[in-house]
Amino acid sequence: MANPTQRSDKELLYFDDLRVGQRFVTSEHRLDEEQIKVFARQFDPQPFHLDAEAAKASIFGGLVASGWHTAAVTMRLTSELPLVGGAIGAGVEIAWPKPTRPDSVLHVECEIMDLKPSRSRPDRGIATMRSETKNQFGETVQVLTAKLVVPRRPANDI
């Protein structure tokens, strides 16, 4: 998928274009050991993210990415979604059912779960989207349910 900033306005989706059950799949990102360590040194400096030997003694049995690193990769990949104005979060629920390991190739599969037009702001709505970040084996390493603020189609565009 192309980045939304590179799309024409006709290719971007307004709240009014979305449907419950609509699905999106992102491109892929390979997460190597060096990326894991660089992120961890700056944001989550725990031994199982920084030191392969120390990580062997952890509950993970080896080096793993921070869940927040997985979330950051997910955010980068979901920035590809063709939403007018981008993915504007209004709240999330997140879980990491499996760790992300070095050399994982991640992609995100998203589904629109609910759509609610705003009562107080008629120029927007809230789309609830469930996103599963999966590795190259199809294993889900993160589940994120987000409420996204999505602009409504302007009246002169209908």
DSSP file (Angstrom, degrees, kcal/mol; ACC not computed):
  #  RESIDUE AA STRUCTURE BP1 BP2  ACC     N-H-->O    O-->H-N    N-H-->O    O-->H-N    TCO  KAPPA ALPHA  PHI   PSI    X-CA   Y-CA   Z-CA
    1    1 A M              0   0    0      0, 0.0    26,-0.2     0, 0.0     2,-0.1   0.000 360.0 360.0 360.0 141.3    0.0    0.0    0.0
    2    2 A A        -     0   0    0      1,-0.1     5,-0.1    78,-0.1    25,-0.0  -0.442 360.0 -93.3 -77.7 157.1    1.2    3.5   -0.7
    3    3 A N    >   -     0   0    0      1,-0.1     3,-2.6    -2,-0.1     4,-0.2  -0.492  34.4-121.5 -67.0 139.3    1.5    6.1    2.0
    4    4 A P  G >  S+     0   0    0      0, 0.0     3,-1.5     0, 0.0    -1,-0.1   0.790 111.4  65.1 -56.5 -27.9   -1.6    8.2    2.3
    5    5 A T  G 3  S+     0   0    0      1,-0.3    75,-0.0     0, 0.0    -2,-0.0   0.676 101.9  50.4 -69.4 -13.3    0.4   11.3    1.7
    6    6 A Q  G <  S+     0   0    0     -3,-2.6    -1,-0.3     2,-0.1     2,-0.2   0.315  94.3  95.4-103.7   6.7    1.1    9.9   -1.8
    7    7 A R  S <  S-     0   0    0     -3,-1.5     2,-0.2    -4,-0.2     5,-0.0  -0.634  76.5-115.5 -96.5 153.6   -2.5    9.2   -2.7
    8    8 A S    >>  -     0   0    0     -2,-0.2     3,-1.6     1,-0.1     4,-0.7  -0.506  33.5-108.1 -78.6 159.3   -4.9   11.3   -4.6
    9    9 A D  G >4 S+     0   0    0      1,-0.3     3,-0.8     2,-0.2    -1,-0.1   0.817 119.0  61.7 -57.3 -31.4   -8.0   12.6   -2.7
   10   10 A K  G 34 S+     0   0    0      1,-0.2    -1,-0.3     3,-0.0    -3,-0.0   0.733 101.6  52.3 -69.1 -21.3  -10.2   10.2   -4.7
   11   11 A E  G <4 S+     0   0    0     -3,-1.6    -1,-0.2    -7,-0.1     2,-0.2   0.608  92.0  91.5 -89.2 -13.3   -8.3    7.2   -3.2
   12   12 A L  S << S-     0   0    0     -3,-0.8     2,-0.4    -4,-0.7    71,-0.2  -0.582  72.3-130.8 -87.2 147.1   -8.7    8.3    0.4
   13   13 A L  B     -a   83   0A   0     69,-3.9    71,-2.5    -2,-0.2     2,-0.2  -0.817  13.0-156.7-103.5 132.4  -11.6    7.1    2.5
   14   14 A Y    >>  -     0   0    0     -2,-0.4     3,-1.6    69,-0.2     4,-0.7  -0.510  41.0 -97.5 -90.1 168.3  -13.9    9.2    4.6
   15   15 A F  G >4 S+     0   0    0    136,-2.9     3,-1.3     1,-0.3   137,-0.2   0.885 125.9  59.0 -50.5 -41.8  -15.9    7.9    7.5
   16   16 A D  G 34 S+     0   0    0    135,-0.3    -1,-0.3     1,-0.3   136,-0.1   0.675 101.2  55.1 -66.4 -18.0  -18.9    7.6    5.1
   17   17 A D  G <4 S+     0   0    0     -3,-1.6    -1,-0.3     2,-0.0    -2,-0.2   0.621  90.3  95.1 -88.4 -15.0  -16.9    5.3    2.8
   18   18 A L    <<  -     0   0    0     -3,-1.3     2,-0.3    -4,-0.7    97,-0.0  -0.452  54.4-166.5 -82.4 150.8  -16.2    2.8    5.6
   19   19 A R    >   -     0   0    0     -2,-0.1     3,-2.3    95,-0.0    93,-0.3  -0.993  31.6-101.6-135.4 142.2  -18.2   -0.4    6.3
   20   20 A V  T 3  S+     0   0    0     -2,-0.3    93,-0.2     1,-0.3     3,-0.1  -0.419 113.3  27.7 -58.7 133.2  -18.3   -2.8    9.2
   21   21 A G  T 3  S+     0   0    0     91,-3.2    -1,-0.3     1,-0.3    92,-0.1   0.242  85.3 142.0  94.1 -12.1  -16.3   -5.8    8.2
   22   22 A Q    <   -     0   0    0     -3,-2.3    90,-2.5    90,-0.1    -1,-0.3  -0.401  36.8-153.8 -64.0 137.5  -14.2   -3.9    5.7
   23   23 A R  E     -B  111   0B   0     88,-0.2     2,-0.3    -3,-0.1    88,-0.2  -0.852  16.5-172.8-121.0 151.4  -10.6   -5.2    5.8
   24   24 A F  E     -B  110   0B   0     86,-2.1    86,-3.1    -2,-0.3     2,-0.4  -0.989   6.1-161.4-137.7 145.1   -7.2   -3.8    5.0
   25   25 A V  E     -B  109   0B   0     -2,-0.3    84,-0.2    84,-0.2     2,-0.1  -0.998  14.1-147.7-128.8 133.1   -3.8   -5.5    4.9
   26   26 A T        -     0   0    0     82,-2.4    52,-0.1    -2,-0.4    51,-0.1  -0.273  23.2 -97.0 -89.2 176.7   -0.5   -3.6    5.1
   27   27 A S        -     0   0    0     50,-0.3    81,-0.5   -26,-0.2     2,-0.3  -0.051  51.3 -92.3 -74.6-169.7    2.9   -4.1    3.5
   28   28 A E        -     0   0    0     79,-0.1     2,-0.4     2,-0.0    79,-0.2  -0.740  26.6-162.9-113.1 158.1    5.6   -5.9    5.5
   29   29 A H  E     -F  106   0C   0     77,-2.1    77,-3.2    -2,-0.3     2,-0.5  -0.980  14.4-143.3-138.6 126.6    8.5   -4.8    7.8
   30   30 A R  E     -F  105   0C   0     -2,-0.4     2,-0.7    75,-0.3    75,-0.2  -0.795  12.9-157.2 -90.2 126.4   11.4   -7.0    8.8
   31   31 A L  E     -F  104   0C   0     73,-3.2    72,-2.1    -2,-0.5    73,-1.0  -0.893  15.3-170.9-107.8 106.2   12.5   -6.5   12.4
   32   32 A D     >  -     0   0    0     -2,-0.7     4,-2.0    70,-0.2     5,-0.1  -0.396  37.5 -99.1 -95.5 174.2   16.1   -7.5   12.9
   33   33 A E  H  > S+     0   0    0      1,-0.2     4,-2.3     2,-0.2     5,-0.2   0.867 120.1  53.5 -60.0 -40.3   18.2   -7.9   16.0
   34   34 A E  H  > S+     0   0    0      1,-0.2     4,-2.6     2,-0.2    -1,-0.2   0.916 107.6  49.9 -65.0 -42.6   19.9   -4.5   15.6
   35   35 A Q  H  > S+     0   0    0      1,-0.2     4,-2.4     2,-0.2     5,-0.2   0.915 110.3  52.1 -60.0 -42.1   16.6   -2.6   15.3
   36   36 A I  H  X S+     0   0    0     -4,-2.0     4,-2.3     1,-0.2    30,-0.2   0.925 112.7  44.1 -59.7 -46.1   15.4   -4.4   18.5
   37   37 A K  H  X S+     0   0    0     -4,-2.3     4,-2.8     2,-0.2    -2,-0.2   0.888 111.7  52.2 -69.6 -39.7   18.5   -3.4   20.4
   38   38 A V  H  X S+     0   0    0     -4,-2.6     4,-1.4     2,-0.2    -2,-0.2   0.941 113.3  44.3 -61.6 -47.4   18.5    0.2   19.2
   39   39 A F  H  X>S+     0   0    0     -4,-2.4     4,-3.0    -5,-0.2     5,-0.5   0.940 114.7  49.5 -61.5 -47.0   14.8    0.7   20.2
   40   40 A A  H  X5S+     0   0    0     -4,-2.3     4,-1.2    -5,-0.2    -2,-0.2   0.894 105.3  56.3 -62.9 -41.3   15.4   -1.0   23.5
   41   41 A R  H  <5S+     0   0    0     -4,-2.8    -1,-0.2     1,-0.2    -2,-0.2   0.891 118.8  34.0 -57.6 -37.9   18.4    1.1   24.4
   42   42 A Q  H  <5S+     0   0    0     -4,-1.4    -2,-0.2    -3,-0.3    -1,-0.2   0.869 137.5  11.5 -85.8 -37.9   16.4    4.3   23.9
   43   43 A F  H  <5S+     0   0    0     -4,-3.0    -3,-0.2    -5,-0.2    -2,-0.2   0.680 132.5  20.7-120.8 -22.2   12.9    3.3   25.1
   44   44 A D     << -     0   0    0     -4,-1.2     2,-2.5    -5,-0.5    -3,-0.1  -0.428  61.9-175.8-152.0  67.1   12.8   -0.1   27.0
   45   45 A P        +     0   0    0      0, 0.0    -4,-0.1     0, 0.0    -5,-0.1  -0.364  29.0 141.5 -76.9  71.0   16.2   -1.0   28.3
   46   46 A Q    >>  -     0   0    0     -2,-2.5     3,-2.3     1,-0.1     4,-1.1  -0.848  60.6-116.8-108.6 148.7   15.5   -4.5   29.7
   47   47 A P  H 3> S+     0   0    0      0, 0.0     4,-2.7     0, 0.0     3,-0.4   0.821 112.2  58.4 -55.4 -36.0   18.0   -7.4   29.4
   48   48 A F  H 34 S+     0   0    0      1,-0.2    16,-2.3     2,-0.2    14,-0.0   0.567 111.9  42.7 -75.5  -5.1   15.7   -9.5   27.3
   49   49 A H  H <4 S+     0   0    0     -3,-2.3    -1,-0.2    14,-0.2    -9,-0.2   0.558 125.0  32.8-104.2 -16.0   15.5   -6.7   24.7
   50   50 A L  H  < S+     0   0    0     -4,-1.1     2,-0.5    -3,-0.4    -2,-0.2   0.725 113.1  46.3-113.5 -29.0   19.3   -5.9   24.8
   51   51 A D     X  -     0   0    0     -4,-2.7     4,-2.6    -5,-0.2    -1,-0.2  -0.950  54.5-160.0-132.1 112.6   21.4   -9.0   25.4
   52   52 A A  H  > S+     0   0    0     -2,-0.5     4,-1.0     1,-0.2    -1,-0.1   0.868  96.2  48.7 -59.5 -39.1   20.9  -12.3   23.6
   53   53 A E  H >> S+     0   0    0      2,-0.2     3,-0.6     1,-0.2     4,-0.6   0.939 113.6  44.8 -68.1 -46.9   22.7  -14.2   26.4
   54   54 A A  H >4 S+     0   0    0      1,-0.2     3,-1.0     2,-0.2     4,-0.3   0.865 108.2  60.0 -63.6 -35.3   20.8  -12.6   29.2
   55   55 A A  H >< S+     0   0    0     -4,-2.6     3,-1.3    -8,-0.4     7,-0.9   0.786  91.7  67.7 -65.5 -27.3   17.5  -13.1   27.3
   56   56 A K  H << S+     0   0    0     -4,-1.0    -1,-0.2    -3,-0.6    -2,-0.2   0.829 100.7  49.2 -61.0 -31.1   18.1  -16.9   27.2
   57   57 A A  T << S+     0   0    0     -3,-1.0    -1,-0.3    -4,-0.6    -2,-0.2   0.498  98.0  91.1 -86.3  -4.3   17.5  -17.0   31.0
   58   58 A S  S X  S-     0   0    0     -3,-1.3     3,-1.1    -4,-0.3    -3,-0.0  -0.258  98.1 -97.3 -84.3 175.6   14.3  -14.9   30.8
   59   59 A I  T 3  S+     0   0    0      1,-0.2    -1,-0.1     2,-0.1    -3,-0.1   0.685 124.1  60.3 -64.4 -16.6   10.8  -16.2   30.4
   60   60 A F  T 3  S-     0   0    0     -5,-0.2    -1,-0.2     2,-0.1    -4,-0.1   0.701  96.0-140.9 -85.4 -20.5   11.2  -15.6   26.6
   61   61 A G  S <  S+     0   0    0     -3,-1.1     2,-0.3    -6,-0.6    -5,-0.3   0.634  74.4  19.0  70.7  12.9   14.2  -18.0   26.2
   62   62 A G  S    S-     0   0    0     -7,-0.9    -2,-0.1    -8,-0.1    -9,-0.1  -0.936 105.3 -44.9 169.4 172.3   15.8  -15.5   23.8
   63   63 A L        +     0   0    0     -2,-0.3     2,-0.3   -11,-0.1   -14,-0.2  -0.301  56.0 177.6 -61.3 136.7   16.0  -12.0   22.6
   64   64 A V        -     0   0    0    -16,-2.3    37,-0.2    37,-0.2     2,-0.2  -0.968  29.6-108.5-138.3 154.5   12.6  -10.3   21.9
   65   65 A A        -     0   0    0     35,-3.3    35,-0.4    -2,-0.3     2,-0.1  -0.496  43.1 -98.6 -76.3 150.7   11.4   -6.9   20.8
   66   66 A S     >  -     0   0    0    -30,-0.2     4,-2.1    -2,-0.2     3,-0.5  -0.414  27.4-124.5 -60.7 143.6    9.7   -4.6   23.2
   67   67 A G  H  > S+     0   0    0      1,-0.2     4,-2.3     2,-0.2    -1,-0.1   0.854 115.4  56.7 -58.5 -33.0    6.0   -4.7   22.9
   68   68 A W  H  > S+     0   0    0      2,-0.2     4,-2.0     1,-0.2    -1,-0.2   0.795 103.2  53.3 -70.3 -27.6    6.2   -1.0   22.4
   69   69 A H  H  > S+     0   0    0     -3,-0.5     4,-2.5     2,-0.2     5,-0.2   0.917 108.6  49.1 -70.0 -43.5    8.5   -1.6   19.5
   70   70 A T  H  X S+     0   0    0     -4,-2.1     4,-2.5     1,-0.2    -2,-0.2   0.915 111.3  50.6 -58.7 -42.4    6.0   -3.9   17.9
   71   71 A A  H  X S+     0   0    0     -4,-2.3     4,-2.4     2,-0.2    -1,-0.2   0.889 109.1  50.8 -63.4 -38.9    3.3   -1.2   18.5
   72   72 A A  H  X S+     0   0    0     -4,-2.0     4,-2.3     2,-0.2    -2,-0.2   0.904 110.9  47.9 -66.4 -41.0    5.6    1.4   16.8
   73   73 A V  H  X S+     0   0    0     -4,-2.5     4,-2.7     2,-0.2    -2,-0.2   0.915 110.9  52.5 -63.8 -42.0    6.1   -0.9   13.8
   74   74 A T  H  X S+     0   0    0     -4,-2.5     4,-2.9     1,-0.2    -2,-0.2   0.922 108.7  50.0 -58.5 -44.4    2.3   -1.5   13.7
   75   75 A M  H  X S+     0   0    0     -4,-2.4     4,-0.9     1,-0.2    -1,-0.2   0.916 110.4  50.0 -61.6 -42.6    1.7    2.3   13.7
   76   76 A R  H  < S+     0   0    0     -4,-2.3     3,-0.5     1,-0.2    -2,-0.2   0.931 113.9  45.0 -61.3 -45.2    4.2    2.7   10.9
   77   77 A L  H >< S+     0   0    0     -4,-2.7     3,-1.6     1,-0.2   -50,-0.3   0.901 111.2  51.9 -67.6 -40.5    2.5    0.0    8.8
   78   78 A T  H >< S+     0   0    0     -4,-2.9     3,-1.7     1,-0.3    -1,-0.2   0.612  88.2  80.2 -75.6  -8.8   -1.1    1.2    9.5
   79   79 A S  T 3< S+     0   0    0     -4,-0.9    -1,-0.3    -3,-0.5    -2,-0.2   0.668  83.0  68.7 -65.7 -12.6   -0.1    4.7    8.4
   80   80 A E  T <  S+     0   0    0     -3,-1.6    -1,-0.3    -4,-0.2    -2,-0.2   0.646  71.3 116.8 -76.1 -16.5   -0.6    3.2    5.0
   81   81 A L  S <  S-     0   0    0     -3,-1.7     2,-1.9     1,-0.2     5,-0.1  -0.260  75.7-121.9 -58.3 139.5   -4.4    2.9    5.6
   82   82 A P        +     0   0    0      0, 0.0   -69,-3.9     0, 0.0     2,-0.4  -0.261  60.0 142.4 -83.4  54.5   -6.2    5.1    3.1
   83   83 A L  B >   -a   13   0A   0     -2,-1.9     3,-2.1   -71,-0.2   -69,-0.2  -0.796  57.6-113.2 -98.8 133.9   -8.0    7.3    5.6
   84   84 A V  T 3  S+     0   0    0    -71,-2.5   -69,-0.1    -2,-0.4    -1,-0.0  -0.437 106.0  12.0 -58.3 128.8   -8.5   11.0    5.0
   85   85 A G  T 3  S-     0   0    0     -2,-0.2    -1,-0.3    65,-0.1     2,-0.1   0.408 118.4 -99.0  82.9  -3.5   -6.4   12.8    7.6
   86   86 A G    <   -     0   0    0     -3,-2.1     2,-1.1    -5,-0.1    -7,-0.1  -0.270  64.3 -36.8  84.7-174.5   -4.5    9.6    8.6
   87   87 A A        -     0   0    0    -12,-0.1     2,-0.8    -2,-0.1    63,-0.1  -0.749  61.7-175.0 -91.1  97.4   -5.0    7.3   11.6
   88   88 A I  E     -C  149   0B   0     -2,-1.1    61,-2.9    61,-0.6     2,-0.2  -0.840  15.8-145.1 -98.5 109.9   -6.1    9.7   14.4
   89   89 A G  E     +C  148   0B   0     -2,-0.8    59,-0.2    59,-0.2     3,-0.1  -0.499  27.9 175.2 -80.7 141.2   -6.4    7.7   17.6
   90   90 A A  E    S-     0   0B   0     57,-3.2     2,-0.2     1,-0.5    58,-0.2   0.266  74.3 -29.3-119.3   4.0   -9.0    8.4   20.3
   91   91 A G  E     -C  147   0B   0     56,-0.6    56,-2.7     2,-0.0    -1,-0.5  -0.614  59.8-153.3 152.3 149.3   -8.1    5.4   22.5
   92   92 A V  E     -C  146   0B   0     54,-0.2     2,-0.4    -2,-0.2    54,-0.2  -0.968  12.5-152.9-142.9 157.8   -6.7    1.8   22.2
   93   93 A E  E     -C  145   0B   0     52,-2.1    52,-2.8    -2,-0.3     2,-0.4  -0.997  28.6-172.0-125.2 133.0   -6.7   -1.6   23.9
   94   94 A I  E     +C  144   0B   0     -2,-0.4     2,-0.3    50,-0.2    50,-0.2  -0.963  13.9 175.0-134.8 144.4   -3.5   -3.6   23.2
   95   95 A A  E     -C  143   0B   0     48,-2.2    48,-2.6    -2,-0.4    -2,-0.0  -0.990  19.7-152.1-143.9 149.8   -2.3   -7.1   23.9
   96   96 A W        +     0   0    0     -2,-0.3    46,-0.2    46,-0.2    45,-0.1  -0.818  16.8 174.3-122.5  88.9    0.8   -9.1   22.9
   97   97 A P  S    S+     0   0    0      0, 0.0    44,-0.2     0, 0.0    -1,-0.1   0.752  73.1  19.7 -70.1 -23.8   -0.1  -12.8   22.8
   98   98 A K  S    S-     0   0    0     43,-0.4     2,-0.1    42,-0.1     0, 0.0  -0.987  88.2-106.5-140.9 149.3    3.3  -13.8   21.4
   99   99 A P        -     0   0    0      0, 0.0     2,-0.6     0, 0.0   -33,-0.1  -0.417  27.4-122.1 -74.6 152.9    6.7  -12.1   21.5
  100  100 A T        -     0   0    0    -35,-0.4   -35,-3.3    41,-0.1     3,-0.1  -0.854  34.6-161.5 -92.6 124.5    8.2  -10.6   18.4
  101  101 A R    >   -     0   0    0     -2,-0.6     3,-1.5   -37,-0.2   -70,-0.2  -0.631  30.1 -75.6-106.3 161.9   11.6  -12.1   17.8
  102  102 A P  T 3  S+     0   0    0      0, 0.0   -70,-0.2     0, 0.0    -1,-0.1  -0.239 117.3  23.9 -54.6 144.4   14.6  -11.0   15.7
  103  103 A D  T 3  S+     0   0    0    -72,-2.1     2,-0.2     1,-0.3   -71,-0.2   0.614  84.7 152.6  71.0  16.9   14.1  -11.5   11.9
  104  104 A S  E <   -F   31   0C   0     -3,-1.5   -73,-3.2   -73,-1.0     2,-0.7  -0.548  38.5-146.9 -70.5 141.0   10.3  -11.4   12.2
  105  105 A V  E     -F   30   0C   0    -75,-0.2     2,-0.3    -2,-0.2   -75,-0.3  -0.944  25.0-163.6-110.5 108.6    8.6  -10.1    9.1
  106  106 A L  E     +F   29   0C   0    -77,-3.2   -77,-2.1    -2,-0.7     2,-0.3  -0.682  19.6 166.2-101.4 145.0    5.5   -8.3   10.3
  107  107 A H  E     - D   0 134B   0     27,-1.9    27,-2.9    -2,-0.3     2,-0.4  -0.940  27.2-127.3-142.6 166.2    2.4   -7.1    8.6
  108  108 A V  E     - D   0 133B   0    -81,-0.5   -82,-2.4    -2,-0.3     2,-0.5  -0.960   9.9-161.9-123.1 133.6   -1.0   -5.9    9.9
  109  109 A E  E     -BD  25 132B   0     23,-2.6    23,-2.8    -2,-0.4     2,-0.3  -0.969  19.4-170.2-112.4 121.9   -4.4   -7.1    9.1
  110  110 A C  E     -BD  24 131B   0    -86,-3.1   -86,-2.1    -2,-0.5     2,-0.4  -0.841  10.9-173.0-117.1 147.8   -7.2   -4.7   10.1
  111  111 A E  E     -BD  23 130B   0     19,-2.1    19,-2.6    -2,-0.3     2,-0.5  -0.994  27.2-124.6-140.3 134.5  -11.0   -4.9   10.2
  112  112 A I  E     + D   0 129B   0    -90,-2.5   -91,-3.2    -2,-0.4    17,-0.2  -0.667  31.2 174.9 -75.4 121.5  -13.6   -2.2   10.8
  113  113 A M  E     +     0   0B   0     15,-3.4     2,-0.3    -2,-0.5    16,-0.2   0.754  60.1   4.1-100.1 -31.4  -15.6   -3.5   13.8
  114  114 A D  E     - D   0 128B   0     14,-1.4    14,-2.8   -95,-0.1     2,-0.4  -0.993  53.6-157.3-157.1 149.5  -18.0   -0.5   14.5
  115  115 A L  E     + D   0 127B   0     -2,-0.3    12,-0.2    12,-0.2   -95,-0.1  -0.994  12.8 175.7-134.1 126.9  -18.9    2.9   13.1
  116  116 A K  E     - D   0 126B   0     10,-2.5    10,-3.0    -2,-0.4     2,-0.1  -0.950  24.0-138.8-133.9 114.2  -20.5    5.7   15.1
  117  117 A P  E     - D   0 125B   0      0, 0.0     2,-0.3     0, 0.0     8,-0.3  -0.432  35.1-106.6 -62.7 144.3  -21.1    9.1   13.6
  118  118 A S        -     0   0    0      6,-2.1     6,-0.2     3,-0.4     7,-0.0  -0.559  23.6-161.0 -74.0 134.7  -20.3   11.8   16.2
  119  119 A R  S    S+     0   0    0     -2,-0.3    -1,-0.2     1,-0.1     6,-0.0   0.841  93.0  39.1 -80.9 -35.8  -23.3   13.5   17.7
  120  120 A S  S    S+     0   0    0      1,-0.3    -1,-0.1     2,-0.0    -2,-0.1   0.728 123.5  39.0 -88.1 -22.6  -21.4   16.6   18.9
  121  121 A R    >   -     0   0    0      3,-0.2     3,-1.8     1,-0.1    -3,-0.4  -0.795  64.0-176.4-129.3  88.8  -19.1   16.9   15.9
  122  122 A P  T 3  S+     0   0    0      0, 0.0    -1,-0.1     0, 0.0    -2,-0.0   0.567  77.3  71.7 -66.0  -7.0  -21.1   16.2   12.7
  123  123 A D  T 3  S+     0   0    0     28,-0.1    29,-2.8    -6,-0.0     2,-0.3   0.369 105.3  31.6 -88.0   6.2  -17.9   16.6   10.6
  124  124 A R  E <   - E   0 151B   0     -3,-1.8    -6,-2.1    27,-0.3     2,-0.3  -0.958  59.8-158.0-153.6 169.2  -16.5   13.3   11.9
  125  125 A G  E     -DE 117 150B   0     25,-2.2    25,-2.6    -2,-0.3     2,-0.5  -0.907  25.4-111.7-143.0 172.2  -17.1    9.8   13.2
  126  126 A I  E     -DE 116 149B   0    -10,-3.0   -10,-2.5    -2,-0.3     2,-0.5  -0.951  25.3-166.7-113.0 120.7  -15.5    7.1   15.3
  127  127 A A  E     -DE 115 148B   0     21,-2.6    21,-3.1    -2,-0.5     2,-0.6  -0.926  10.7-149.2-104.6 124.9  -14.4    3.9   13.6
  128  128 A T  E     -DE 114 147B   0    -14,-2.8   -15,-3.4    -2,-0.5   -14,-1.4  -0.855  22.1-175.3 -93.7 122.7  -13.4    1.0   15.8
  129  129 A M  E     -DE 112 146B   0     17,-2.9    17,-2.8    -2,-0.6     2,-0.5  -0.969  18.4-152.0-125.4 131.4  -10.8   -1.0   14.1
  130  130 A R  E     -DE 111 145B   0    -19,-2.6   -19,-2.1    -2,-0.4     2,-0.4  -0.891  18.1-169.8-100.6 126.8   -9.2   -4.3   15.3
  131  131 A S  E     -DE 110 144B   0     13,-3.2    13,-2.8    -2,-0.5     2,-0.5  -0.967   9.9-163.9-121.4 130.3   -5.7   -4.8   14.0
  132  132 A E  E     -DE 109 143B   0    -23,-2.8   -23,-2.6    -2,-0.4     2,-0.6  -0.963   9.6-152.5-112.1 122.1   -3.7   -8.0   14.3
  133  133 A T  E     -DE 108 142B   0      9,-2.6     8,-2.8    -2,-0.5     9,-1.3  -0.837  23.2-172.0 -91.8 124.0    0.1   -7.7   13.7
  134  134 A K  E     -DE 107 140B   0    -27,-2.9   -27,-1.9    -2,-0.6     6,-0.2  -0.868  16.2-136.1-122.0 150.6    1.3  -11.1   12.4
  135  135 A N    >   -     0   0    0      4,-2.2     3,-2.1    -2,-0.3   -29,-0.2  -0.300  45.7 -83.5 -92.2-176.3    4.7  -12.5   11.7
  136  136 A Q  T 3  S+     0   0    0      1,-0.3   -30,-0.1     2,-0.1    -1,-0.0   0.618 128.5  56.5 -66.8 -12.1    5.9  -14.5    8.7
  137  137 A F  T 3  S-     0   0    0      2,-0.1    -1,-0.3   -32,-0.1     3,-0.1   0.377 118.6-108.3 -97.5   2.8    4.4  -17.7   10.2
  138  138 A G  S <  S+     0   0    0     -3,-2.1     2,-0.3     1,-0.3    -2,-0.1   0.550  71.6 145.0  81.9   7.0    1.0  -16.2   10.6
  139  139 A E        -     0   0    0      1,-0.1    -4,-2.2     2,-0.0     2,-0.6  -0.616  52.3-123.8 -80.1 136.3    1.3  -16.0   14.3
  140  140 A T  E     + E   0 134B   0     -2,-0.3    -6,-0.2    -6,-0.2     3,-0.1  -0.710  32.9 172.2 -82.4 119.8   -0.4  -13.0   15.9
  141  141 A V  E     +     0   0B   0     -8,-2.8   -43,-0.4    -2,-0.6     2,-0.3   0.571  68.2  20.1-102.7 -14.5    2.2  -11.0   18.0
  142  142 A Q  E     - E   0 133B   0     -9,-1.3    -9,-2.6   -46,-0.2     2,-0.5  -0.972  55.4-164.0-154.8 140.6   -0.1   -8.1   18.8
  143  143 A V  E     +CE  95 132B   0    -48,-2.6   -48,-2.2    -2,-0.3     2,-0.5  -0.996  16.9 179.6-123.0 125.3   -3.8   -7.3   18.9
  144  144 A L  E     -CE  94 131B   0    -13,-2.8   -13,-3.2    -2,-0.5     2,-0.6  -0.987  13.1-167.3-130.2 123.1   -4.8   -3.7   18.9
  145  145 A T  E     -CE  93 130B   0    -52,-2.8   -52,-2.1    -2,-0.5     2,-0.4  -0.955  20.9-177.0-109.7 119.9   -8.3   -2.4   19.0
  146  146 A A  E     -CE  92 129B   0    -17,-2.8   -17,-2.9    -2,-0.6     2,-0.6  -0.895  28.9-141.4-122.1 145.0   -8.4    1.3   18.3
  147  147 A K  E     -CE  91 128B   0    -56,-2.7   -57,-3.2    -2,-0.4   -56,-0.6  -0.936  31.0-164.1 -98.9 119.8  -11.0    4.0   18.1
  148  148 A L  E     -CE  89 127B   0    -21,-3.1   -21,-2.6    -2,-0.6     2,-0.6  -0.881  18.7-135.1-111.9 136.7  -10.1    6.3   15.2
  149  149 A V  E     -CE  88 126B   0    -61,-2.9   -61,-0.6    -2,-0.4   -23,-0.2  -0.802  30.6-177.5 -86.8 121.0  -11.4    9.7   14.5
  150  150 A V  E     - E   0 125B   0    -25,-2.6   -25,-2.2    -2,-0.6   -65,-0.1  -0.982  25.5-118.5-126.5 126.6  -12.3    9.8   10.8
  151  151 A P  E     - E   0 124B   0      0, 0.0  -136,-2.9     0, 0.0   -27,-0.3  -0.283  27.1-123.5 -61.2 144.8  -13.5   12.9    8.9
  152  152 A R        -     0   0    0    -29,-2.8     3,-0.1  -138,-0.2   -29,-0.0  -0.504  37.2 -91.0 -79.8 156.8  -17.0   12.8    7.3
  153  153 A R        -     0   0    0     -2,-0.2    -1,-0.1     1,-0.1     5,-0.1  -0.532  49.6-107.2 -67.8 130.0  -17.3   13.5    3.6
  154  154 A P    >   -     0   0    0      0, 0.0     3,-2.4     0, 0.0     4,-0.5  -0.288  26.0-117.1 -58.6 145.6  -18.0   17.2    3.1
  155  155 A A  G >  S+     0   0    0      1,-0.3     3,-1.0     2,-0.2    -2,-0.1   0.819 114.8  57.4 -55.8 -34.2  -21.6   17.9    2.1
  156  156 A N  G 3  S+     0   0    0      1,-0.2    -1,-0.3     2,-0.1    -3,-0.0   0.580 103.3  55.4 -76.2  -6.8  -20.4   19.4   -1.3
  157  157 A D  G <         0   0    0     -3,-2.4    -1,-0.2     1,-0.2    -2,-0.2   0.493 360.0 360.0 -97.8  -6.5  -18.6   16.1   -2.1
  158  158 A I    <         0   0    0     -3,-1.0    -1,-0.2    -4,-0.5    -2,-0.1   0.479 360.0 360.0 -78.8 360.0  -21.7   13.8   -1.7
